[in-house]
Structure formats: C-alpha cells, structure tokens
Amino acid sequence: MNRLICLMGKSCTGKDTIYKKLLADEELGLHVLVPYTTRPIRRNEQSGIEYNFVSEEDYDRYMREGLILEDRAYNTVHGVWRYFTIRDAEMMSSDENYIYIGTLEAYIKLKKALGSDKVLPIYIEVDDSIRIDRAVHREHKQAEPRYAEMCRRFLSDTEDFSEDKLADAGIEERFVNEDLQACLQKVKSYIRNNV
C-alpha cells in the first residue's frame, strides 16, 4: 500500500458525497478499503461493499491472529457491535492508494499501526448551523424520523472531533465543504500533492 487516505468529519459535512466523487475520479485511481463489522447486515446492504459483515467469532479469530489494525466497540440495545479494520495482505503488498471513511479514533489507531507516512488525513468541516440544517432536512425525509438520535449524534460529534482532539491527532489541514465543487477540487489537489 502506498497511502491510505482517511476521510473524516462530523455528520452532515458531506463526507459520503466527497468519498463517492473521489472514487469516481479515474485520475486519482483510489481503491476502497472496506471495513469490517459484527453488526447485522441491513436491507439493501451487501457484504464487501459497505462493510465486510462477520461474526463475533471471526472478530476473535482476527484478534488472535494479530490482523486487527484498529477497532471500536459500541454498546447498542442489540448488544455490542464492533467496527474494525484488518491487515489485508493484498492491500499491504500493493503499491496502490486506498481510501476509507473513518472516525478520528480510527485515524489515530491506523496511523499508529501503519506509520504516519502511510496515512493521509482529510478532515471535512462545515459550520454547525449548516450541519444542523442538513441533518434536520435529511431526517425529515426518513419514513420514521429519529430526531433524538440525530441530536445525540450531533452532540457526540462535537466531543469526538473537539479542537483539542484534532490538535492531538495532528490534524492541520481542513477542507470546508460549503461549496461542494470548490471543496472537492481542494481535496483532489491535496491528494495529488501528497500521494
């Protein structure tokens, strides 16, 4: 692997849209790093696309074999769901560049596991007033809006991506996504100059 681009940001900053557009850019030639999870697969998801869906036993085996680069566990009403990245032999021996949407916590762990020269952070940000407007609009379109969960996630993001945590992680470059095309061009230029 040449570089792993770790795309990060709070909810409703446009990470998914930017991710899809970066992948579609043939000039960049990015490959997908598909994370793993023990949570149940949802309708319209395919294993190997959004996530590699595995069992708790698979997670334990990967852990024993020393293949897990980073992992996070969330206590849900359905039990513990794990999200993790494994050391994929094919990816590690490749000279290609990969992209991954992750949390700040995942970025820090991947940087430690792979080396800071191998992981390139791309932090997307938007003013909180724009984020909350986008979140409400997106939630309003759902069959069963979950505004309480939207608020919980908004507050959680504020803590997870605090200025202190960003500074501790060494995040210096930031990309403001108030104009998608302008932001995307800056991100593409940054990737070209750093891979």
LOTOR-177502 format. One line per field, with one value per residue (C-alpha): y, z, x; residue in three letters; residue number from 1. Coordinates in pm, 1 decimal, always signed. Each point is the difference from the previous one (the first is absolute). Last residue first. Example, Ala and Ser with C-alpha at 12.3 -4.5 7.8 and 13.67 -1.06 7.14 Angstrom:
% residues 2
y c(-106.0,-344.0)
z c(+714.0,+66.0)
x c(+1367.0,-137.0)
res c(ser,ala)
n c(2,1)
***
This chain:
% residues 195
y c(+1058.2,+349.7,+250.5,-198.9,-43.3,+372.3,+88.4,-241.3,+144.9,+357.2,-93.3,-173.7,+301.8,+233.4,-242.3,-56.8,+366.2,+17.9,-291.6,+149.1,-211.3,-8.2,-54.3,-10.7,-324.1,-108.1,-243.8,+208.3,+310.8,-174.1,-127.9,+347.4,+160.3,-250.0,-262.8,-272.9,+252.8,+202.0,-322.5,-136.4,+310.0,-40.6,-375.0,+49.9,+262.5,-230.9,-282.4,+221.7,+104.3,-353.6,+49.2,-308.4,-10.8,+223.3,+329.5,+209.3,-159.3,+137.6,+350.5,-2.7,-116.2,+251.7,+287.9,-129.6,-19.4,+348.8,+151.6,-205.1,+159.3,-263.2,-217.9,-269.9,-143.2,-188.0,-194.3,-178.9,-329.9,-166.9,+253.4,-1.3,-367.6,-301.9,-94.2,+343.8,+181.4,-258.9,+53.7,+379.2,-20.9,-240.9,+238.4,+292.7,-204.8,-160.6,+15.5,-196.9,+55.6,-211.3,+86.1,-275.2,-150.0,-328.1,-233.6,+139.1,-8.2,-364.1,-102.8,+172.9,+123.9,+28.7,+300.5,+2.4,+71.2,-197.1,-14.3,-88.0,-90.9,+76.2,+309.4,+112.9,-6.4,+123.2,-156.5,+151.4,-167.5,+74.5,-196.4,-343.7,-285.0,-120.6,-360.8,-1.9,+322.7,-136.2,-314.8,+202.0,+212.7,-314.4,-139.7,+326.5,-63.8,+182.0,+257.7,+148.4,+352.5,+235.4,-210.3,-329.9,-123.6,+155.4,+248.0,+50.9,-122.2,+25.2,-242.1,-79.7,+165.6,-186.9,+250.9,+13.9,+292.2,+10.1,+180.2,+124.4,+66.6,+342.5,+57.1,+378.0,+45.9,-230.8,+239.2,-208.9,-88.2,+368.0,+74.9,-278.3,+114.5,+364.5,-100.4,-222.8,+266.1,+275.1,+179.0,-148.6,-197.8,+121.1,-52.1,-254.4,-141.6,-221.2,-28.6,-310.3,+41.3,-222.5,-339.9)
z c(-257.2,+152.4,-286.5,-186.0,+324.3,+78.6,-355.2,+25.0,+337.2,-132.5,-309.0,+218.2,+226.0,-294.4,-154.2,+326.3,+102.4,+379.4,+44.0,+192.3,-33.8,+291.7,+12.4,+347.9,+151.8,+228.7,+202.9,+316.0,-190.1,-119.0,+351.7,+150.9,-266.7,+78.2,-264.0,+229.0,+237.0,-262.9,-186.2,+309.1,+14.8,-362.0,+46.9,+300.6,-188.1,-299.5,+237.7,+157.1,-344.3,-114.4,-305.9,-97.7,-377.8,-31.4,-191.2,+319.7,+110.2,-301.3,+43.6,+374.5,-58.5,-277.8,+217.5,+293.4,-216.8,-143.9,+349.8,+111.5,-264.1,-234.4,+24.5,-196.7,+140.9,-249.8,+185.0,-195.6,+149.3,-116.8,+123.8,+344.1,+41.2,-62.7,+352.5,+162.1,-295.3,-8.2,+371.5,-34.4,-310.9,+170.2,+296.3,-237.0,-159.2,-338.0,-367.8,-183.5,-314.0,-148.1,-206.8,-201.9,+50.8,+113.4,+256.0,+289.2,-200.3,-98.9,+352.3,+161.5,+348.0,+143.9,+68.8,+267.6,+101.9,+286.6,+109.0,+362.1,+84.7,-174.6,+211.7,-104.5,+173.6,-259.2,-55.7,-195.0,-180.5,-158.4,-187.8,+65.7,-153.3,+312.1,-48.8,+337.0,-95.2,-339.0,+173.7,+257.4,-277.0,-193.3,+316.0,+41.0,-347.0,-322.9,-234.0,-231.8,-23.4,-246.7,-302.8,+112.4,+150.6,-182.3,+151.1,-133.2,+325.1,+288.6,+90.1,+367.6,+197.7,+21.2,-219.6,-243.6,-200.4,-380.4,-117.5,-340.7,-274.6,-131.5,-362.1,+38.6,-376.1,-5.9,+214.8,+100.1,+335.6,+80.9,-93.9,+222.8,+296.9,-48.5,+11.9,+303.7,+185.1,-53.0,+334.5,+126.1,+284.5,+123.6,-210.7,-125.3,-321.3,+69.3,-311.2,+23.4,-186.2,-203.4,+92.7)
x c(+46.5,+17.0,-29.1,-267.0,-199.1,+12.5,-108.3,-292.2,-103.9,+17.9,-204.9,-260.1,-36.1,-58.5,-249.8,-189.0,-33.9,-48.2,+237.5,+292.8,+315.0,+240.9,+375.8,+153.6,-122.1,+284.1,-210.9,+52.0,-115.6,-316.9,-64.9,+42.4,-221.2,-275.3,-80.0,-140.2,-159.3,-186.9,-72.8,-177.3,-218.6,-111.6,-43.4,-225.6,-201.0,-53.5,-90.7,-267.1,-121.1,-69.4,-219.0,-202.5,-42.4,+306.9,-21.3,-13.1,+326.9,+186.2,-145.6,+71.9,+357.3,+63.8,-124.6,+209.1,+310.8,-51.8,-27.8,+302.7,+223.4,+138.5,+307.8,+178.2,+324.9,+217.5,+268.5,+275.7,+117.5,+323.8,+257.3,-163.5,+80.6,-222.9,-113.2,+34.7,-156.0,-277.7,-69.4,-12.1,-219.8,-241.5,-42.1,-57.7,-276.5,+16.8,-82.9,+269.2,+204.3,+279.7,+306.8,+169.2,+347.3,-154.4,+160.8,-207.5,-322.5,+42.7,+98.6,-300.7,+90.5,-347.7,-217.3,-267.0,-358.6,-146.1,-362.3,-70.6,-359.6,-329.8,-76.5,+345.1,+337.2,+249.5,+340.9,+289.0,+286.1,+335.2,+266.7,-151.5,+200.1,+179.5,-112.6,-176.0,-187.2,-102.2,-129.8,-196.7,-155.6,-95.1,-164.1,-194.0,-136.5,+81.7,-150.5,+263.4,-127.7,-166.7,+97.6,+153.8,-324.6,-290.1,-243.4,-354.3,-160.3,+240.8,+277.5,+24.2,+279.5,+329.7,+177.3,+290.5,+137.8,+26.8,+314.7,-101.3,+253.9,+96.5,+100.1,+35.9,-30.9,-300.7,-201.9,-303.4,+158.1,+50.7,-361.8,-131.8,+209.8,-104.2,-367.0,+52.2,+199.8,-259.1,+35.7,-326.6,+159.0,+337.9,+306.7,+247.9,+146.0,+301.3,+214.5,+216.1,+328.3,+235.6,-131.4)
res c(val,asn,asn,arg,ile,tyr,ser,lys,val,lys,gln,leu,cys,ala,gln,leu,asp,glu,asn,val,phe,arg,glu,glu,ile,gly,ala,asp,ala,leu,lys,asp,glu,ser,phe,asp,glu,thr,asp,ser,leu,phe,arg,arg,cys,met,glu,ala,tyr,arg,pro,glu,ala,gln,lys,his,glu,arg,his,val,ala,arg,asp,ile,arg,ile,ser,asp,asp,val,glu,ile,tyr,ile,pro,leu,val,lys,asp,ser,gly,leu,ala,lys,lys,leu,lys,ile,tyr,ala,glu,leu,thr,gly,ile,tyr,ile,tyr,asn,glu,asp,ser,ser,met,met,glu,ala,asp,arg,ile,thr,phe,tyr,arg,trp,val,gly,his,val,thr,asn,tyr,ala,arg,asp,glu,leu,ile,leu,gly,glu,arg,met,tyr,arg,asp,tyr,asp,glu,glu,ser,val,phe,asn,tyr,glu,ile,gly,ser,gln,glu,asn,arg,arg,ile,pro,arg,thr,thr,tyr,pro,val,leu,val,his,leu,gly,leu,glu,glu,asp,ala,leu,leu,lys,lys,tyr,ile,thr,asp,lys,gly,thr,cys,ser,lys,gly,met,leu,cys,ile,leu,arg,asn,met)
n c(195,194,193,192,191,190,189,188,187,186,185,184,183,182,181,180,179,178,177,176,175,174,173,172,171,170,169,168,167,166,165,164,163,162,161,160,159,158,157,156,155,154,153,152,151,150,149,148,147,146,145,144,143,142,141,140,139,138,137,136,135,134,133,132,131,130,129,128,127,126,125,124,123,122,121,120,119,118,117,116,115,114,113,112,111,110,109,108,107,106,105,104,103,102,101,100,99,98,97,96,95,94,93,92,91,90,89,88,87,86,85,84,83,82,81,80,79,78,77,76,75,74,73,72,71,70,69,68,67,66,65,64,63,62,61,60,59,58,57,56,55,54,53,52,51,50,49,48,47,46,45,44,43,42,41,40,39,38,37,36,35,34,33,32,31,30,29,28,27,26,25,24,23,22,21,20,19,18,17,16,15,14,13,12,11,10,9,8,7,6,5,4,3,2,1)
***
